Amino acid sequence: MLKSGILNPQLLSLLARVRHTNALVIADRGFPFWPMIETVDISLVDGVPSVLQVLEAVLAGGTYNQAYMAEEFRVHNTPATRAALEKKIGRVPLQFEPHLEFKKRVPYALGLIRTGDTVQYANMILISG
């Protein structure tokens, strides 16, 4: 029985299949459903879990060398919210781009983790290293 780290079996299965250069989406509760992408929905209630909580758990168990987010995240959120993201993402280079361009990357992802996050444009794509 697992006692630490990620405990959700479906999420563990998805993460175990992430290989070099694969993309993984971590999305908020309102992100559109993509039928062609495996989705692990771990939303519970508004805000739980948050994208940042999931990001922290995912980064602890894998190596990622690039991240993408919508430019609108910076426009629609407070300095405190932006600072919390920068702290969690750490040394992973983060590129912001228009939301429509961001969504063009999604179909190439190996999987999508849906959270209960309510932060506007909190979605991100991680590229494995």
C-alpha positions as CSV (number, residue, x, y, z in Angstrom):
1,M,0.0,0.0,0.0
2,L,1.3,3.5,-0.9
3,K,1.9,5.7,2.1
4,S,3.2,8.9,0.5
5,G,3.3,10.8,-2.8
6,I,0.5,10.6,-5.3
7,L,-2.1,8.0,-4.1
8,N,-4.6,8.2,-7.0
9,P,-4.2,5.0,-9.1
10,Q,-5.5,6.5,-12.3
11,L,-3.2,9.5,-11.9
12,L,-0.2,7.3,-11.1
13,S,-0.9,5.2,-14.2
14,L,-0.9,8.3,-16.4
15,L,2.3,9.7,-14.9
16,A,4.1,6.4,-15.3
17,R,3.5,6.6,-19.0
18,V,5.0,10.1,-19.4
19,R,8.2,9.9,-21.4
20,H,10.8,12.3,-22.7
21,T,9.1,15.3,-24.5
22,N,5.6,14.2,-23.7
23,A,3.1,16.9,-22.7
24,L,0.9,16.8,-19.7
25,V,-2.0,19.2,-19.0
26,I,-3.0,20.4,-15.5
27,A,-6.3,22.2,-15.9
28,D,-8.8,24.1,-13.8
29,R,-12.4,22.9,-13.3
30,G,-13.7,24.9,-16.3
31,F,-11.3,23.6,-18.9
32,P,-13.0,22.1,-21.9
33,F,-13.2,18.3,-22.2
34,W,-11.0,16.8,-24.9
35,P,-12.4,13.4,-25.9
36,M,-9.2,12.2,-27.5
37,I,-7.1,12.8,-24.4
38,E,-7.0,10.6,-21.4
39,T,-8.5,12.8,-18.5
40,V,-8.0,12.1,-14.9
41,D,-10.5,14.1,-13.0
42,I,-9.5,14.7,-9.4
43,S,-11.8,17.6,-8.7
44,L,-13.6,17.5,-5.4
45,V,-15.1,20.9,-4.7
46,D,-14.3,24.4,-5.8
47,G,-10.6,25.0,-5.3
48,V,-9.8,21.4,-4.2
49,P,-7.3,20.4,-5.4
50,S,-5.8,23.4,-6.9
51,V,-3.5,23.5,-9.9
52,L,-0.6,24.5,-7.7
53,Q,-1.2,21.5,-5.3
54,V,-1.2,19.1,-8.3
55,L,1.8,20.8,-9.9
56,E,3.8,20.4,-6.7
57,A,2.9,16.6,-6.5
58,V,3.6,16.1,-10.2
59,L,7.0,17.9,-10.1
60,A,8.1,15.9,-7.1
61,G,7.9,12.7,-9.0
62,G,9.1,13.7,-12.5
63,T,11.4,15.8,-14.6
64,Y,9.9,18.6,-16.6
65,N,11.9,21.1,-18.7
66,Q,9.3,23.4,-20.1
67,A,5.9,24.8,-19.1
68,Y,3.2,26.8,-20.9
69,M,0.4,28.9,-19.7
70,A,-2.0,31.4,-21.2
71,E,-0.9,35.1,-21.1
72,E,-4.3,35.8,-19.7
73,F,-3.3,34.2,-16.4
74,R,-1.0,37.2,-15.7
75,V,-3.7,39.7,-16.8
76,H,-6.6,38.3,-14.7
77,N,-4.9,37.3,-11.5
78,T,-3.4,39.1,-8.5
79,P,0.4,39.6,-8.0
80,A,0.1,37.2,-5.0
81,T,-1.5,34.5,-7.2
82,R,1.2,35.0,-9.9
83,A,4.0,34.9,-7.2
84,A,2.6,31.6,-5.8
85,L,2.8,30.1,-9.3
86,E,6.4,31.3,-9.8
87,K,7.4,29.8,-6.5
88,K,5.8,26.4,-7.3
89,I,7.1,26.1,-10.8
90,G,10.6,26.7,-9.5
91,R,13.3,26.3,-12.2
92,V,11.0,24.9,-14.9
93,P,11.1,27.6,-17.7
94,L,7.6,29.0,-18.1
95,Q,6.4,30.5,-21.3
96,F,3.2,32.6,-21.6
97,E,1.2,32.7,-24.8
98,P,-2.3,33.8,-25.9
99,H,-5.0,31.4,-24.6
100,L,-6.0,30.4,-28.1
101,E,-2.4,29.4,-28.9
102,F,-2.1,27.6,-25.6
103,K,-5.2,25.5,-26.5
104,K,-3.7,24.5,-29.8
105,R,-1.0,22.5,-27.8
106,V,-3.6,20.5,-25.9
107,P,-4.4,17.9,-28.5
108,Y,-0.8,16.7,-28.5
109,A,-0.8,16.0,-24.7
110,L,-0.5,12.5,-23.4
111,G,-3.1,13.3,-20.7
112,L,-5.0,15.9,-18.8
113,I,-5.5,16.2,-15.1
114,R,-8.6,18.2,-14.2
115,T,-8.6,19.9,-10.8
116,G,-11.2,21.8,-8.8
117,D,-9.2,25.1,-9.2
118,T,-11.2,28.3,-9.8
119,V,-8.3,30.6,-10.5
120,Q,-8.8,32.1,-14.0
121,Y,-6.6,30.7,-16.7
122,A,-4.7,28.5,-14.2
123,N,-4.2,25.8,-16.8
124,M,-0.7,24.7,-17.7
125,I,1.1,22.3,-20.0
126,L,4.2,20.6,-18.7
127,I,6.8,19.1,-21.1
128,S,8.8,16.2,-19.7
129,G,12.5,16.3,-19.8
